Amino acid sequence: AGVALLYLSCMHLHRQLTDYLVLKVEVSWTLMIVIQKLHTLAFNYYDGNCESATDEQKALSIEKLPSLLEFFSFLLFPPGVLIGPRVEFTDYMKFA
């Protein structure tokens, strides 16, 4: 997630320096949604292994890491990446 956040920051800085106030299609918004998903997945995993988590945090927590297929299907789910909204991993797995 740190590498993706650094890459996103560089994209925004490059856009401000080269194409300021120019209307064109940008891809950084999809990366923003992916970063949000990565962060919430990390926090949900942390809450699943933390004994001091609240009931609300426990309800959304995961205790073991998802498989690669589950991870990438959650991360790159086309409707979720293109238009949002960001959903919790547990809700996504209930839906899938």
CORBELHU-V895992 format. One record per backbone hydrogen bond with DSSP energy under -0.5 kcal/mol. NH is the residue of the N-H (numbers start at 1). CO is the residue of the C=O. Records with the same first field share a line. If there is no record, write none. Layout:
NH = CO / CO
//
This chain:
5 = 1
6 = 2
7 = 3
8 = 4
9 = 5
10 = 6
11 = 7
12 = 8
13 = 9
14 = 10
15 = 11
16 = 12
17 = 13
18 = 14
19 = 15
22 = 19
24 = 22
30 = 27
31 = 27
32 = 28
33 = 29
34 = 30
35 = 31
36 = 32
37 = 33
38 = 34
39 = 35
40 = 36
41 = 37
42 = 38
43 = 39
44 = 40
45 = 41
46 = 42
47 = 43
48 = 44
49 = 45 / 46
50 = 47
53 = 50
58 = 54
59 = 55
60 = 56
61 = 57 / 58
62 = 44
71 = 67
72 = 68
73 = 69
74 = 70
75 = 71
76 = 72
77 = 74
80 = 77
81 = 77
82 = 78
83 = 79
84 = 79
92 = 88
93 = 89
94 = 90
95 = 91
96 = 92
//
